[in-house]
Amino acid sequence: MVQYVKMARRSISNSTCVCVISARCRARSLANLTSASNKLQPPIYGRQMAYPYIPSGGLVQTAFQQFRKSLPAKVDSDTLKKLGIASSNEGALINIMKFIGILDKENQRTKEGAQVFTTHDDTKFGNALATLVETAYRELFELHGASAWSLDRDTLISYFRGSDETSAVTGSRQALTFQTLASLSLKRAEHVPSRGSSGPRVAPKDKAPPAKRKHEAPKPPALVVNPPTGGSPVGLTVRIEINLPANGSQATYDNIFESIRKNLLNGAA
């Protein structure tokens, strides 16, 4: 009887060990699957974000020129403030850099971003940047192909507004951002305006035409009347200015000068 009891205890103990080992194996398998799943998750950049935008393309151009000299390991608002870049628009610029894969979700530079900005040759830099831009804007290029690089402003605005259901102002700035990136990628030859639309344009008020100057008759030279020189050593000179009416007739002017001659010149003699 005692022997049967010992055998039963051993069987229970072995079953318990098997259960514990089985549970541990299942936990390890689940952990491995979770780890593998995390490794397979796509990066944060691209269409997991809304299409980025910024009010001025010049802010992107200035930032990229600086980062071609040196791209910090981490780019956040403090970094941009210290560099004096994108004042009051730091978050918008960072979102653009995340969207095209230059920065990761922790604002750390990516391997791809470092490779692009350490490319010294302008043409090679443009080609490398174009690869990042085309990957990030994949849906736009799937729809329009290579011609997406040269789409006009209105077509781009319609696409971005339809994709993200944005306002006209935001859509205009999204289009401007893409055009600026395309220009930096050497894919657009035409001039890209530095600023996007800030709202509906108001037609300037017509300026009133300048008032016409009234025609004024030229002023005649002052008449000088010299009194007769007698024995007196004192001399007297009198200057008389005559303002002629602008709308006077020739007869009026003749009468005025005739009266001057008669009463001043001849009379003084």
Helices and strands as residue ranges (DSSP letters): H 2-40, H 57-69, H 77-83, H 90-99, H 111-117, H 122-136, H 138-144, G 145-150, H 153-164, H 168-184, E 223-225, E 238-240, H 250-260, I 261-265, H 266-268
